[in-house]
Structures are given as structure tokens and as C-alpha cells.
């Protein structure tokens, strides 16, 4: 199965995929869960960050950085940035 199809298929329940390292699924799950939390429409708040999954990957320490990066994106859109201005906290 391709990484993109896996990410789409398991993004709401990434622990079901049995990943052992950071993957496209991890990125999609984290982004969807963090973005969903602030959505004003309840139907779009359908994914919660799977902490046991992140812990199993050794990525639990990245959550704070991902949240900060997302908050920064809400304030400062990427198209207005100079190259290399933002530190990528993904992995």
C-alpha cells in the first residue's frame, strides 16, 4: 500500500497501522488532529491526537513544536515568508 493511501486510510486511528517510525501517516494524523481542535464546526473536530501512537514512535516530545508551528501558520501565512525563515519542527 502506498504511503499516501495508508495515511488516508489510518489517519483517524494511526495505532491500527502498526508503524514503528515517523511516516506520512504520522504527519497527516498530527496535522489533522491539531487543526481539527480549533475548528468551529463540531463535525470537523473528529480526530484526536493519538498520544499512545506518538509515544510508541518516540515522537511525544514533538507535539508542542507541532502545535506552535500550527499556531504560527495561523498568524503568519507561508507565502509572506523569506526562504529559511521558519524552523521546521516535524522530525
Buried (B, 14 or more C-beta within 10 A) or exposed (E): EEEEEBBEBBBBEBBEBEBEEBBBBBBBBBBBBBBBBEEEEEEEBEBEBBEEBBEBBEBBEBBEEBBEBBEBEEEEEEEEEEEEEEEEBEE
